[in-house]
Amino acid sequence: MKGVSLIMLPYIATHLSQSELGRLEVLSTIAIIISIIFGLSLHEALYRFSGIANENKKNKITADIFILSLIIAAISLPIIWILCPLLSQISALKSSTLELELLHNPISI
């Protein structure tokens, strides 16, 4: 993903105005912060605890982390839908509620 970003950044920068590029950066920064909060580094926990376990325990740990991620998704989706109108009212952001909701729905799932 970082390689694609490295290739696409000069292309996007030439086709977007300065204000649009700034808006894109603010939206991506918010998405990264929200993904860190709701992600809880579950993929790191999977690697850490499942990597050294035997086969039966690996399946149990994987199932537990999957269930935990589903619970987090079920909890975070309504929170995101509640927070998006509040975030869109910030004057520096200048983005619509729909843009934020579309941006943050994949993060919660």
C-alpha positions as CSV (number, residue, x, y, z in Angstrom):
1,M,0.0,0.0,0.0
2,K,2.9,2.4,0.7
3,G,4.4,1.7,-2.7
4,V,1.1,2.6,-4.4
5,S,1.0,5.8,-2.3
6,L,4.5,6.7,-3.3
7,I,3.5,6.3,-7.0
8,M,0.1,8.0,-6.7
9,L,1.1,11.0,-4.6
10,P,2.7,13.0,-7.4
11,Y,-0.2,12.2,-9.7
12,I,-2.8,13.2,-7.2
13,A,-0.9,16.4,-6.2
14,T,-1.0,17.6,-9.8
15,H,-4.7,17.0,-10.2
16,L,-6.0,18.3,-6.9
17,S,-6.1,21.9,-5.8
18,Q,-4.2,22.9,-2.6
19,S,-7.3,23.0,-0.5
20,E,-8.6,19.6,-1.8
21,L,-5.2,18.0,-1.0
22,G,-5.3,19.5,2.5
23,R,-8.8,18.1,3.0
24,L,-7.6,14.7,1.8
25,E,-4.7,14.8,4.3
26,V,-7.0,15.8,7.2
27,L,-9.5,13.0,6.3
28,S,-6.7,10.4,6.1
29,T,-5.2,11.5,9.4
30,I,-8.6,11.1,11.1
31,A,-9.0,7.7,9.5
32,I,-5.6,6.6,10.8
33,I,-6.3,7.8,14.3
34,I,-9.7,6.1,14.4
35,S,-8.3,2.9,13.0
36,I,-5.6,2.8,15.7
37,I,-8.2,3.3,18.4
38,F,-10.7,0.7,17.2
39,G,-8.1,-1.7,15.8
40,L,-6.6,-2.4,19.3
41,S,-3.6,-4.1,17.5
42,L,-5.5,-7.4,17.4
43,H,-3.4,-8.6,14.5
44,E,-0.3,-8.2,16.7
45,A,-2.0,-10.2,19.4
46,L,-2.8,-12.9,16.9
47,Y,0.9,-13.2,15.7
48,R,2.2,-13.1,19.3
49,F,0.0,-15.7,20.9
50,S,-0.9,-17.9,18.0
51,G,2.7,-18.2,16.6
52,I,4.0,-20.2,19.5
53,A,1.0,-22.3,20.3
54,N,0.2,-25.9,19.2
55,E,-2.5,-26.5,16.5
56,N,-5.5,-26.9,18.8
57,K,-4.6,-23.8,20.8
58,K,-3.9,-21.8,17.5
59,N,-7.5,-22.5,16.4
60,K,-8.9,-21.4,19.8
61,I,-6.8,-18.2,19.9
62,T,-7.7,-17.4,16.3
63,A,-11.4,-17.9,17.0
64,D,-11.2,-15.8,20.2
65,I,-9.6,-12.9,18.3
66,F,-12.1,-13.2,15.5
67,I,-15.0,-13.0,17.9
68,L,-13.4,-10.1,19.7
69,S,-13.0,-8.2,16.4
70,L,-16.7,-8.8,15.6
71,I,-17.7,-7.5,19.0
72,I,-15.5,-4.4,18.4
73,A,-17.0,-3.9,15.0
74,A,-20.5,-4.1,16.4
75,I,-19.7,-1.6,19.1
76,S,-17.6,0.8,17.0
77,L,-20.0,1.2,14.1
78,P,-22.7,3.0,16.1
79,I,-20.1,5.1,17.8
80,I,-18.7,6.1,14.4
81,W,-22.2,7.0,13.1
82,I,-22.7,9.2,16.3
83,L,-19.3,10.9,16.1
84,C,-19.3,11.7,12.3
85,P,-21.9,14.5,12.6
86,L,-19.8,16.0,15.4
87,L,-16.6,15.7,13.4
88,S,-18.1,17.3,10.3
89,Q,-19.1,20.4,12.3
90,I,-15.5,21.2,13.0
91,S,-14.8,24.3,10.9
92,A,-11.3,23.4,9.9
93,L,-12.4,20.0,8.5
94,K,-15.0,21.2,5.9
95,S,-16.2,17.8,5.1
96,S,-19.7,16.4,5.0
97,T,-21.1,13.8,7.4
98,L,-21.5,11.4,4.5
99,E,-17.8,11.6,3.6
100,L,-16.8,10.8,7.1
101,E,-19.3,7.9,7.4
102,L,-18.1,6.4,4.2
103,L,-14.5,6.8,5.3
104,H,-15.0,5.2,8.7
105,N,-17.4,2.4,7.9
106,P,-14.6,0.1,6.6
107,I,-12.5,0.9,9.6
108,S,-15.1,-0.4,12.0
109,I,-15.6,-3.6,10.1
